[in-house]
Amino acid sequence: MTAGLAALIAGLVLVRTRMAAASGAGRLLALGPVFEAVSLAVFAAEHFFAARDLAPIVPHWLPYPLFWVYFVGAALLAAAVSFVAWRHVRWSAALLALLFLIIVATVDLPNLPGHLHERLFWTLTVRELCFAAGAMVLAGSVWPRESSAGIALVRTGRAIVAATMVFYAIEHFLFPHFVPGVPLEKLTPAWVPAPTVLAYLVGIALLLGGVGLFIRPAVRLASAGAGTVLLLLTAFFYLPILVLEFRSALVVEGINYVGDTLLFAATVLLAGFGDG
């Protein structure tokens, strides 16, 4: 969490110029790369300090699994620094998208035949694809103006993020007792009031936001609105859970849920970038 806090402080200081130049929803969207960097910094630190726990996830056909865990951690940290400093963003975002796509291709898809009917498998696979798509939009948005490659990245990435939001919204309606945001396997804690209502409200926000991303005049508002809901969810739902679990065996899980939801929020904000 220390790495994430450092990225947040630096990011909020350095983003002020871009926020001042923006207007309306654009000011909130400008925070997308900052929150993306915070999440990436948290996960980078986890790769460095919990490398042996993550090594079994590395595909068995790759030698030296610890090397790959550290390599991914270094890549995530480099992307976080680039987004905070706002330097070489086109390449760092494009390479981050490629990294997430490689994870989908080498970790998720090979397990498809054995998990075809499992909700959690699809949630995780779509999550990684969505994170890749958000980085694609960011890369395309800073590509040379009117570049066909940049427009293609923005439109393709935005469509994937939108489709993921709609998919997750449906999961919220079908499985309202699981935690909202990224609907994983954790049940909503008993102390949360009206958990079903919360799930439905987040589901509605994701559904409206996802549909709005397909309507060009509504893109920025849809991105900012749904992204705000996810940011509030991170601050007032997942952070309290982390505080309660901080001195328990679930602390790493709590950090991961905060990082996941914040990265999803940042991805939704990034989907509003660009003119594609």
Secondary structure, DSSP 8 states (H G I E B T S, - for coil): -HHHHHHHHHHHHHTHHHHHH--THHHHHTTHHHHHHHHHHHHHHHHHHSHHHHGGGS-TTSS-HHHHHHHHHHHHHHHHHHHHHT-SHHHHHHHHHHHHHHHIIIIIGGGTGGGTT-HHHHHHHHHHHHHHHHHHHHHHHTSSTT-HHHHHHHHHHHHHHHHHHHHHHHHHHH-TTB-SSS--S-B--TTSSSHHHHHHHHHHHHHHHHHHTTSGGGHHHHHHHHHHHHHHHIIIIIHHHHHHHTTSTTHHHHHHHHHHHHHHHHHHHHTT-S--
